[in-house]
Amino acid sequence: MTMAFAIDEINNNSNLLPNVSLGYSLYDNCGALVVGFSAALSLASGREEQFLLQQNCFGTPPVLGIVGDSYSTFSIATSIVLGLYKMPIVSYFSTCSCLSDRQRFPSFFRTIPSDAFQVHAMIQILKHFGWTWVGLLVSDDDYGLHVARSFQSDLTQSGGGCLAYLEVLPWDSEPSELRRIVHLIKTSTARVVMVFAHEFHMIHLMEEVVKQNVTGQQWIASEALTTATVLQTPRFMPYLSGTLGIAIRRGEISGLREFFLQIRPDQNDGGNHGNSMVRQFWESTFQCRFDPAGLVEAGGALCTGQENIEMVGTEFLDLSNLRPEYNIYKAVYALAYALNDMLQCEPGRGPFSGHSCATLQKLEPWQLVHYLQNVNFTTPFGDQVSFDENGDALPIYDVMNWLWLPDGRTEVQNVGEVKRSAFKGEELTIHEDKIFWNLGSKEPPRSVCSESCRPGTRMARKKGEPVCCFDCIPCSEGKISNKTDSTECTSCPEDFWSSPQRDHCVPKKTEFLSYHEPLGICLTTTSLLGTCISAVVLVIFIYHRSTPMVRANNSELSFLLLVSLKLCFLCSLLFIGRPRLWTCQLRHAAFGISFVLCVSCILVKTMVVLAVFKASKPGGGASLKWFGAVQQRGTVMALTSIQAAICTSWLVSSSPAPHKNTKYHNDKIVYECVVGSTVGFAVLLGYIGLLAILSFLLAFLARNLPDNFNEAKFITFSMLIFCAVWVAFVPAYVNSPGKYADAVEVFAILASSFGLLVALFGPKCFIILLRPERNTKKAIMGRETT
């Protein structure tokens, strides 16, 4: 009747197909493929006797297009045959995605979204609620099996979830098979069950669900089931209440109710309104019979055809939920607009060979297919209708929710929509506050195989199970994941390390011998103490420079030795603090030159002691001419210059530089100075060692000099300490990581410096300050009694 109304409305519209009237014929497929298929062939071949053609209408076949069929399987069979003749077919209810194949079905169109979009819409809903673990039930026909293939493929590609199970509902409703399927639903950990089937399958399935009392499931219905009132019964609703589903777009058709009220079974004997169908409906609604002979068999009153349909409670006049009817309305208008566009063709500018146009008198079906492919109009309800290259209309679905009211009634409420537009792609809109959940909660249920992996962990797939079933493995040290359900952990940048939670990178701790830590404070204090003591001793010696003790110990070399010791103490400070280029370059150079200056002074003093002792013997005075003040200073400067040259060559060829070392600790950056050239560093230390050993040997040879000349003993003892410290330094330095290597070197510098300071100047300061009576020339020369 909706199709009859649409054609009647078009015929009364002066702006659409002016001077052209559309006719139609209605067929009932009786739910059987062979009936619908035969009807389509009759329409296409023109063998139907009921067609009344005017004299100016000719051509075969007279039917320009077919609206239907409803079932996908029926449409497939019809379209395969009629597609050979390019007969346009516009279906209002066939959703199989296989019908989008233009090679097999070149003249098939539809005003209902295909199952491909229905599957996309379902996946969008799953993603919206975070349902990644679902079961799928499908019917055993083209509709269900194509959905199963599409759903599995699209679900995998989208990464939206996994199927806990996939079951095919049998047509024969085998009880044992249904028991097995329902038991699987009951025992599965998936809480969401999606059904792509027909009412017939669902009724038998729900009977078994009631028997096994399967509760706690969130059902999601396909468009074939969402508006099925046969399932919305008090027996099933305790289990199906809260069901979500997608439904064909609801539309409003103005004037349809008034058209229905005008229908009378005694009208239009020509069959424009399908008079036999109207008669059946009328007899069923009013419980009467048109044939008096039927009254004897069935009883009841005689139908007059003037009964008032408004006085009867019938769903026929409930136009609040026009869904397939709205698709039929759009299908009829699509054919009408295509025909209208064809008739507006200007000769010489047509789309066919030689820029010709089609004419109504010689119209071929394939010519109408061309215009139908390019049709584009807007319904009075505001929906745009056009077809893509596969004959599919712009898809849109309503998202519905089943609400079981306290009075036992069921309300199917609209809670959103999902659609695809040419500019924005797929869009899902859901009003969660309107949704009723049948699980005793206002929140949607959870349906996951494994709970999400929090940041700081990664997913590790369980062997032999779907990708949605996984373990959460903590990220290893130095790696993080800052998103939920990360598939892998990412390494932190070089200067960063993973936080304890492994969810973000934090700057690595830096480590160097700092002035602020206890070890650095101790070494700094010791260095400054040694510097101050050296300065005090220098002041004492300068103040008492005219005394025999100072003069007898070569005051000029003693002053120079004290200055070099101060430099040795101070150079240790360069090893403390954050390494920088200038401190790395200066620390070893200052250390090497200071110690060579110090050891050179000691070496010259030792040589002077030997020369003085030798000169004290008869005939030995000539040896002193080689050890005058100028020669002493020259020797010290020459020996020191050699070290300066070594340092310069080292700095020029391969200079020490600051370095970030991450080998000692993964979570720390150890700032250190790399020596640059190991050979240069070894030569620097070797030269110091050579001078120290030479000084030690000379002092050792002079150890048996008379007690009055005991300077050699002090030098021997100081060199022994010096050599012992630096021999122990080498293995300790090599085996100390990071800042501890610097601490070992500083300790060696301070220990050897204190050893020299105490051994060489301790006894002299003792005599100068505490035993001044011994600070005389006679006492030093050994001419006074002790």
C-alpha positions in Angstrom: 0.0 0.0 0.0 3.0 2.3 0.6 4.1 1.6 -3.0 0.6 2.4 -4.3 0.5 5.6 -2.3 4.0 6.7 -3.6 2.9 6.1 -7.2 -0.4 7.9 -6.6 1.5 10.8 -5.1 3.9 11.0 -8.1 1.0 10.9 -10.6 -0.6 13.8 -8.8 2.7 15.8 -8.7 2.9 18.2 -11.7 6.6 18.8 -11.1 7.6 15.2 -11.4 6.9 13.3 -14.6 4.4 15.8 -16.0 2.1 14.2 -18.6 3.3 10.8 -17.6 1.3 8.3 -15.4 2.9 5.4 -13.7 1.2 2.1 -13.3 2.2 -0.9 -11.2 1.4 -4.5 -10.3 1.7 -6.1 -6.9 2.9 -9.6 -6.2 3.0 -11.6 -2.9 6.1 -13.9 -2.9 4.4 -16.0 -0.2 7.8 -16.5 1.4 8.8 -18.9 -1.3 11.7 -18.3 -3.8 9.9 -19.9 -6.7 6.8 -17.7 -6.4 8.8 -14.4 -6.2 11.1 -15.5 -9.0 8.2 -16.5 -11.3 6.6 -13.1 -10.6 9.7 -11.2 -11.5 10.1 -13.1 -14.7 6.5 -12.5 -15.6 6.9 -8.8 -15.0 10.1 -8.6 -17.1 8.9 -10.7 -20.0 5.5 -8.9 -20.4 3.5 -12.1 -20.5 1.2 -11.0 -17.8 -2.4 -10.7 -19.2 -3.5 -8.0 -16.9 -1.4 -5.3 -18.6 -3.7 -2.8 -20.5 -1.6 -0.9 -23.0 -2.6 2.2 -24.8 -2.2 2.2 -28.6 0.8 4.7 -28.5 2.7 2.5 -26.0 4.8 -0.3 -27.5 8.1 -2.1 -26.8 9.1 -5.1 -24.9 8.9 -5.4 -21.9 6.5 -2.8 -20.7 7.8 -3.0 -17.1 10.6 -0.4 -16.5 11.6 -1.5 -13.0 11.0 -3.8 -10.1 10.7 -2.9 -6.4 11.8 -5.9 -4.3 12.5 -8.5 -3.3 12.7 -8.6 0.5 14.9 -11.7 1.2 18.5 -11.5 0.0 18.4 -15.0 -1.4 15.3 -14.2 -3.5 17.0 -11.0 -4.7 20.1 -12.8 -5.7 18.2 -15.4 -7.8 16.1 -12.7 -9.5 19.0 -10.3 -10.1 21.2 -12.9 -11.7 18.6 -13.6 -14.4 17.1 -10.1 -14.8 20.6 -8.6 -14.8 21.2 -10.2 -18.1 18.6 -7.9 -19.5 19.7 -4.9 -17.4 16.3 -4.7 -15.8 16.6 -2.2 -12.9 15.7 -3.8 -9.5 15.5 -1.7 -6.4 15.2 -3.7 -3.2 14.0 -2.3 0.1 15.0 -5.1 2.4 17.8 -7.3 0.8 21.0 -6.5 2.7 23.5 -9.2 1.6 26.8 -7.5 0.8 27.2 -9.9 -2.1 24.6 -7.9 -4.0 27.1 -5.0 -4.2 29.0 -7.0 -6.8 28.5 -5.0 -10.0 29.9 -7.8 -12.2 27.2 -10.3 -11.0 24.4 -7.8 -10.4 24.8 -4.9 -12.9 21.2 -3.6 -12.5 20.6 -4.1 -8.8 20.0 -1.1 -6.5 18.7 -0.9 -2.9 17.5 1.7 -0.5 18.5 -0.3 2.6 22.2 -0.4 3.8 24.1 -3.5 2.9 25.3 -6.0 5.5 28.8 -4.6 4.9 27.7 -1.4 6.5 25.5 -3.2 9.0 28.7 -5.1 10.1 30.6 -1.8 10.3 27.8 -0.3 12.4 27.9 -3.2 14.8 31.7 -3.0 15.1 31.3 0.7 15.8 28.9 -0.1 18.7 31.3 -2.8 20.0 34.2 -0.3 20.0 32.0 2.4 21.6 31.3 0.2 24.7 34.7 -1.5 24.7 33.3 -5.0 24.0 36.2 -6.9 22.5 35.0 -10.5 23.3 31.7 -11.4 21.6 29.7 -14.3 20.3 28.1 -14.4 16.8 25.1 -16.3 15.7 24.0 -16.3 12.1 21.3 -17.9 10.0 22.2 -20.7 7.6 21.6 -18.8 4.3 23.2 -16.2 2.1 22.3 -13.4 4.6 23.9 -15.1 7.6 26.9 -16.7 6.0 28.0 -13.5 4.1 27.6 -11.6 7.4 29.8 -14.2 9.2 32.6 -13.8 6.6 32.4 -10.0 6.6 32.2 -9.7 10.3 35.3 -11.9 10.9 37.3 -10.0 8.3 36.3 -6.5 9.3 36.6 -7.2 13.0 40.2 -8.4 12.5 41.1 -5.4 10.3 39.6 -2.9 12.7 41.3 -4.4 15.7 38.0 -3.9 17.5 37.8 -7.4 19.1 37.5 -11.1 18.6 34.9 -13.7 18.3 34.5 -16.1 21.2 32.4 -18.3 19.1 30.6 -18.4 15.7 27.6 -20.6 15.4 25.2 -21.2 12.5 21.5 -21.5 13.5 19.9 -24.4 11.6 16.8 -24.0 9.5 15.3 -27.3 10.9 15.7 -26.1 14.5 17.3 -29.3 15.5 16.7 -29.4 19.3 20.1 -31.1 20.1 22.0 -28.5 18.0 20.1 -25.6 19.7 20.8 -27.1 23.1 24.5 -27.2 22.3 24.6 -23.6 21.0 22.7 -22.3 24.0 25.0 -24.2 26.4 28.0 -22.6 24.7 26.4 -19.2 25.2 25.8 -20.0 28.8 29.4 -21.2 29.5 31.3 -18.7 27.4 33.1 -15.8 29.1 31.7 -13.5 26.4 28.8 -11.5 27.7 27.8 -10.0 24.4 25.8 -12.1 21.8 25.3 -10.7 18.3 22.5 -12.3 16.2 22.2 -12.0 12.4 19.2 -14.2 11.7 15.5 -14.2 11.0 12.6 -14.2 13.4 12.1 -17.9 12.8 15.5 -18.8 14.1 15.4 -16.4 17.0 12.1 -17.7 18.3 13.4 -21.3 18.5 16.7 -20.1 20.0 14.9 -18.1 22.7 12.8 -21.1 23.6 16.0 -23.0 24.5 17.4 -19.9 26.2 14.4 -19.9 28.5 14.7 -23.6 29.2 18.3 -23.3 30.2 17.7 -20.0 32.0 20.6 -18.2 30.3 20.8 -14.7 31.9 23.4 -12.0 32.1 23.8 -11.8 28.3 23.8 -8.5 26.4 22.0 -9.3 23.1 22.7 -7.2 20.0 20.2 -7.7 17.2 20.6 -7.1 13.5 18.1 -5.0 11.6 16.1 -8.1 10.7 15.3 -8.6 14.4 15.4 -5.2 16.1 11.8 -4.3 15.3 10.4 -7.9 15.5 7.4 -7.7 17.8 7.1 -11.4 17.9 10.1 -11.6 20.2 8.8 -8.9 22.6 6.7 -11.2 24.7 6.5 -11.6 28.5 8.1 -15.0 28.1 11.2 -13.7 26.3 11.6 -10.2 27.6 13.2 -11.2 31.0 16.1 -12.3 28.8 16.0 -9.9 25.9 15.2 -6.7 27.8 18.0 -4.2 27.3 18.8 -5.6 23.8 20.6 -3.2 21.5 20.1 -3.3 17.8 20.2 -1.4 14.6 17.1 -0.7 12.7 16.2 0.6 9.3 15.9 4.3 9.3 12.5 5.4 10.5 10.8 7.8 8.2 7.6 9.8 8.0 5.4 9.8 5.0 2.9 12.7 4.9 -0.6 11.8 3.7 -0.2 8.1 4.0 -2.8 7.6 6.7 -5.4 9.5 4.7 -4.6 7.4 1.7 -5.1 4.2 3.7 -8.4 5.4 5.0 -9.6 5.8 1.4 -9.0 2.2 0.5 -12.1 0.2 -0.2 -12.1 -3.4 -1.5 -14.8 -2.5 -4.1 -12.5 0.1 -5.7 -10.1 -0.3 -8.6 -11.2 -3.6 -9.9 -8.4 -3.2 -12.4 -6.0 -4.2 -9.6 -4.1 -1.0 -9.1 -4.3 -1.5 -5.3 -4.0 -5.3 -5.5 -7.7 -5.8 -4.9 -7.4 -9.5 -3.9 -5.0 -8.5 -1.1 -7.3 -5.7 0.1 -10.2 -8.2 0.2 -8.1 -10.7 2.2 -7.1 -7.9 4.6 -10.7 -6.6 4.9 -12.1 -10.0 5.7 -9.4 -10.7 8.3 -9.9 -7.3 9.9 -13.7 -7.2 10.1 -14.2 -11.0 10.4 -16.6 -11.0 7.5 -16.8 -12.6 4.0 -17.5 -11.1 0.6 -18.5 -14.4 -0.9 -21.9 -15.5 0.6 -20.9 -19.1 0.0 -18.0 -18.7 2.4 -20.4 -17.8 5.2 -21.6 -21.3 5.5 -18.1 -22.7 6.0 -16.5 -19.9 8.1 -19.5 -18.2 9.6 -19.6 -14.5 10.3 -21.2 -11.5 8.6 -21.3 -10.5 5.0 -18.7 -7.8 4.0 -20.2 -4.6 2.5 -16.9 -2.8 1.8 -18.2 0.2 3.7 -17.0 -0.8 7.1 -15.1 1.9 9.0 -11.5 0.8 9.5 -10.9 3.6 12.0 -13.2 1.9 14.5 -11.1 -1.3 14.5 -7.9 -1.7 16.5 -5.4 -2.7 13.8 -1.7 -2.1 13.4 -2.4 -1.2 9.8 -3.0 2.5 10.8 0.0 2.7 13.2 2.4 4.7 11.1 4.7 5.7 13.9 7.4 3.2 12.9 7.7 3.3 9.1 11.0 1.6 8.3 10.8 -1.0 5.4 7.8 1.1 4.2 10.0 4.2 4.1 12.6 2.3 2.0 9.8 1.3 -0.4 8.7 4.9 -0.7 12.3 5.9 -1.5 12.7 3.1 -4.0 9.6 4.1 -6.0 10.7 7.8 -6.0 14.2 6.7 -7.2 12.7 5.1 -10.2 10.5 8.0 -10.8 13.3 10.6 -10.6 15.4 8.4 -12.9 12.6 8.3 -15.5 12.1 12.1 -15.1 15.8 12.8 -15.7 15.7 10.6 -18.8 12.7 12.5 -20.2 14.5 15.8 -19.7 17.3 14.8 -22.0 18.0 17.2 -24.8 18.5 15.6 -28.3 22.2 15.7 -29.3 23.4 15.9 -25.7 22.3 12.5 -24.5 24.6 10.0 -22.7 24.2 7.2 -25.2 25.8 6.5 -28.6 25.9 9.5 -30.9 24.8 11.7 -27.9 21.3 10.3 -28.4 18.5 10.3 -25.8 16.1 7.6 -24.7 12.4 8.0 -25.5 9.5 6.8 -23.5 8.1 4.9 -26.5 11.3 3.0 -27.2 12.8 2.9 -23.7 15.1 0.0 -23.0 15.6 -1.1 -19.3 19.4 -0.6 -19.5 18.9 3.0 -20.4 16.9 3.6 -17.2 19.8 1.9 -15.2 22.1 4.7 -16.4 19.9 7.4 -15.0 19.1 5.4 -11.8 22.8 5.2 -11.1 23.1 9.0 -11.1 19.8 9.8 -9.3 20.0 12.3 -6.4 17.1 13.7 -4.5 15.9 14.6 -1.0 12.8 13.1 0.5 10.2 15.3 2.3 11.5 13.8 5.6 14.9 15.3 4.8 17.0 12.2 3.8 19.2 12.4 0.8 18.9 9.5 -1.7 21.6 8.6 -4.1 23.5 5.5 -5.1 27.2 4.7 -5.1 29.0 2.8 -7.8 27.8 -0.5 -6.3 24.1 0.5 -6.3 24.0 1.1 -2.5 22.3 4.1 -1.1 23.9 6.4 1.5 23.6 4.1 4.6 22.0 5.2 7.8 20.7 3.1 10.7 18.9 3.9 13.9 20.3 2.4 17.1 17.4 0.9 19.2 17.1 -0.3 22.7 14.5 -2.7 24.1 12.9 -1.4 27.3 10.6 -3.7 29.3 8.1 -1.5 31.1 6.6 -2.4 34.5 3.2 -2.9 33.0 4.5 -5.7 30.8 4.6 -3.7 27.6 7.8 -3.4 25.5 9.1 -0.1 24.2 11.7 0.0 21.5 13.4 3.4 21.9 15.8 5.2 19.7 19.1 5.8 21.4 21.3 7.0 18.6 22.2 6.5 14.9 25.1 5.4 12.8 25.5 6.7 9.3 28.0 7.3 6.6 28.4 10.5 4.7 30.4 11.4 1.7 32.4 14.0 3.7 32.7 12.7 7.3 32.8 9.0 6.8 31.2 6.7 9.4 29.6 8.5 12.4 28.2 6.9 15.5 26.0 8.8 17.9 24.7 7.1 21.0 22.9 8.7 24.0 24.0 6.4 26.8 21.8 8.1 29.3 18.7 6.7 27.5 19.9 3.1 27.4 18.3 0.5 29.7 20.6 -2.3 30.7 19.1 -5.6 31.9 21.9 -6.5 34.2 20.9 -4.5 37.4 23.3 -1.7 36.6 23.3 1.7 34.9 26.6 0.9 33.4 27.2 -1.2 30.3 28.4 -4.7 30.9 32.0 -5.7 30.3 32.8 -8.3 27.8 36.5 -8.9 27.3 38.7 -12.0 27.2 41.5 -10.3 29.1 41.4 -7.1 31.0 43.2 -4.1 29.5 46.9 -3.8 30.1 47.6 -0.6 32.0 50.4 1.7 31.0 53.7 0.3 32.0 52.9 -3.1 30.6 52.5 -4.7 27.2 50.3 -7.3 25.8 51.7 -10.8 25.3 49.3 -13.0 23.3 48.4 -16.3 24.8 49.5 -19.2 22.6 46.8 -20.8 20.6 44.1 -18.2 21.6 42.6 -15.2 19.8 44.5 -11.9 19.9 42.1 -10.5 22.5 43.3 -13.1 25.0 46.6 -12.0 26.3 48.8 -11.6 29.4 50.1 -8.2 30.6 53.9 -8.3 30.9 55.6 -5.4 32.7 58.0 -3.4 30.5 61.7 -4.1 31.2 64.0 -1.5 32.6 64.6 1.4 30.3 61.4 0.8 28.4 57.9 2.2 28.8 54.4 2.1 27.5 52.2 5.2 28.1 49.0 3.8 26.6 46.5 1.2 27.6 46.8 -2.1 25.7 50.2 -1.3 24.2 51.6 -4.1 22.0 55.2 -3.3 22.7 57.3 -1.2 25.1 59.4 1.6 23.6 62.9 2.4 24.7 63.6 5.7 26.5 65.9 8.2 24.8 69.6 8.0 25.7 69.5 10.5 28.5 66.3 9.2 30.0 65.2 6.1 32.0 61.9 4.5 32.8 60.0 5.5 35.8 59.3 2.9 38.5 55.8 2.4 37.1 57.3 2.1 33.5 54.7 4.5 32.2 56.9 7.5 31.3 60.5 8.4 30.9 62.4 10.4 33.5 65.7 12.1 33.1 68.5 9.8 34.2 70.2 10.6 37.5 73.6 12.2 36.9 76.6 11.0 38.8 80.0 12.7 39.3 82.2 13.6 42.2 80.3 16.6 43.5 81.2 19.3 46.0 77.8 18.6 47.7 78.2 15.0 48.6 80.0 13.7 51.7 82.9 12.2 49.7 83.4 15.4 47.7 83.2 17.5 50.8 85.8 15.4 52.6 88.2 15.5 49.7 87.7 19.3 49.2 88.2 20.0 52.9 91.4 17.8 52.9 92.7 19.6 49.8 92.1 23.0 51.3 93.6 21.9 54.6 96.7 20.7 52.8 96.9 24.0 50.9 96.6 26.0 54.1 99.2 23.9 55.9 101.6 24.4 53.0 100.9 28.1 53.1 101.6 28.2 56.8 104.8 26.3 56.5 105.9 28.6 53.7 105.1 31.6 56.0 107.1 30.0 58.8 110.1 29.4 56.5 109.9 32.9 55.1 109.7 34.4 58.6 112.6 32.3 59.7 114.5 32.4 56.5 117.7 33.9 58.2 117.9 31.0 60.7 120.4 28.3 60.2 117.7 25.6 59.8 116.1 27.3 56.9 119.4 28.4 55.3 121.0 25.0 55.7 118.1 23.3 53.9 118.4 25.2 50.7 115.8 27.8 51.3 115.2 28.7 47.7 114.4 25.1 46.8 112.3 24.7 50.0 110.2 27.7 49.0 109.7 26.4 45.5 108.9 22.9 46.9 106.3 24.4 49.2 104.7 26.4 46.3 104.6 23.2 44.2 103.0 21.3 47.1 100.3 24.0 47.3 99.7 23.5 43.6 99.5 19.8 44.1 96.8 20.2 46.8 94.9 22.8 44.7 95.0 20.7 41.4 93.0 18.0 43.2 90.0 20.4 43.2 89.9 20.2 39.4 88.8 16.6 39.8 85.8 17.5 41.9 82.6 19.0 40.3 80.8 18.4 37.0 83.4 17.7 34.3 83.7 20.4 31.6 86.0 20.7 28.7 88.4 23.1 30.4 88.5 21.2 33.7 89.2 17.9 31.8 92.0 19.5 29.9 93.5 21.3 32.9 93.2 18.7 35.6 95.8 16.2 34.3 98.1 18.9 32.9 98.0 20.8 36.3 98.5 17.5 38.2 101.4 16.4 36.0 103.3 19.7 36.0 102.7 20.4 39.7 104.1 17.0 40.7 107.0 17.1 38.3 107.9 20.6 39.8 107.6 19.1 43.3 109.7 15.9 42.5 112.2 17.9 40.5 112.8 20.1 43.6 113.3 17.0 45.7 115.6 15.5 43.1 117.8 18.6 43.0 117.8 18.9 46.8 119.0 15.3 47.0 121.7 15.9 44.4 122.8 19.1 46.4 122.9 17.0 49.6 125.2 14.5 48.0 127.4 17.3 46.5 127.7 19.1 49.8 128.7 15.9 51.6 131.2 15.1 48.9 132.6 18.7 49.1 133.1 18.3 52.8 135.8 15.8 52.1 139.3 16.8 51.1 139.5 17.6 47.4 135.8 17.5 46.9 135.1 21.3 46.7 135.1 21.3 42.8 131.8 19.4 42.7 129.9 22.3 44.2 130.4 24.5 41.2 127.9 22.4 39.3 125.3 22.9 41.9 125.0 26.6 42.3 121.7 28.4 42.6 121.5 29.1 38.9 122.1 25.4 38.1 119.5 24.3 40.6 116.8 26.6 39.2 117.8 25.6 35.6 117.6 21.9 36.4 114.2 22.3 38.0 112.9 24.3 35.1 114.3 22.0 32.5 112.8 18.9 34.1 109.4 20.7 34.5 109.5 21.9 30.9 109.8 18.3 29.7 106.5 17.5 31.4 104.9 20.7 30.1 105.9 19.6 26.6 104.4 16.1 27.2 101.1 17.7 28.4 101.0 20.1 25.4 101.5 17.3 22.9 98.8 15.3 24.7 96.3 18.1 24.7 97.0 18.9 21.0 96.9 15.4 19.7 94.1 13.8 21.7 92.7 16.1 24.3 90.8 14.8 27.4 87.0 15.6 27.1 83.9 15.2 29.2 81.9 12.1 28.5 78.5 10.7 29.4 79.1 7.1 30.4 76.0 4.9 30.6 77.8 1.6 30.8 78.3 1.5 34.6 74.6 2.0 35.4 71.6 1.8 33.1 69.6 4.3 35.1 72.4 6.8 35.6 74.6 9.0 33.5 78.2 9.0 34.9 79.9 12.2 33.9 83.6 11.6 33.6 86.7 12.8 31.7 88.0 10.5 29.2 91.8 10.8 28.9 91.7 10.9 25.2 95.0 9.3 24.7 96.0 6.5 27.1 99.6 6.8 25.8 99.7 10.4 26.7 98.4 9.7 30.2 100.8 6.9 30.7 103.8 9.0 29.6 102.7 11.7 32.0 102.6 9.3 34.9 105.7 7.5 33.8 107.7 10.7 33.7 106.6 11.5 37.3 107.4 8.0 38.3 110.9 8.1 36.7 111.8 11.3 38.6 110.4 9.9 41.8 112.4 6.6 41.5 115.5 8.5 40.6 115.1 10.8 43.7 114.4 7.7 45.9 117.6 5.9 44.7 119.8 9.0 45.2 118.3 9.6 48.6 118.7 5.9 49.4 122.4 6.0 48.5 122.8 9.0 50.8 120.9 7.4 53.8 124.2 6.6 55.6 125.5 10.1 55.7 126.3 11.6 59.1 123.3 12.4 61.2 123.9 16.1 60.8 123.1 15.8 57.1 119.9 13.8 57.7 118.0 15.6 54.9 118.6 12.5 52.7 116.8 10.3 55.2 113.7 12.5 55.1 113.8 12.5 51.3 114.1 8.7 51.2 111.2 8.3 53.5 109.0 10.8 51.6 109.9 9.2 48.3 109.0 5.8 49.7 105.6 7.1 50.7 105.2 8.8 47.3 106.0 5.7 45.3 103.9 3.4 47.5 100.9 5.7 47.0 101.2 5.8 43.2 102.0 2.1 42.8 98.7 1.4 44.7 96.9 4.0 42.7 97.2 2.3 39.3 95.1 -0.9 40.0 92.7 1.0 42.2 92.1 3.6 39.5 91.6 1.0 36.8 89.0 -0.9 38.8 87.1 2.1 40.1 84.0 3.1 38.1 82.8 6.6 37.4 83.2 9.2 40.1 85.2 6.7 42.3 88.0 6.8 39.8 88.3 10.5 40.3 88.1 10.0 44.1 90.9 7.5 43.9 93.1 9.9 41.9 92.3 12.8 44.3 93.1 10.6 47.3 96.4 9.6 45.7 97.3 13.3 45.0 96.4 14.3 48.6 98.1 11.3 50.2 101.4 11.7 48.3 101.3 15.5 48.9 100.7 15.1 52.6 103.5 12.4 52.7 106.0 14.8 51.1 104.8 17.8 53.3 105.0 15.9 56.6 108.2 13.9 55.8 110.2 16.9 54.5 108.9 19.8 56.5 107.5 18.3 59.7 110.8 17.8 61.6 112.1 21.2 60.5 109.0 23.0 61.7 109.2 21.1 64.9 112.7 22.4 65.6 111.9 25.9 64.4 108.8 26.3 66.5 109.3 24.0 69.4 113.0 23.5 69.7 114.5 26.9 68.8 117.6 26.2 70.9 118.5 23.6 68.3 118.1 26.1 65.4 121.7 27.2 65.6 124.7 26.8 63.3 126.7 24.8 65.9 123.8 22.4 66.5 123.4 21.9 62.8 127.1 21.4 62.3 127.2 18.9 65.2 129.5 21.0 67.4 127.2 21.3 70.4 126.4 18.7 72.9 123.0 17.3 72.6 
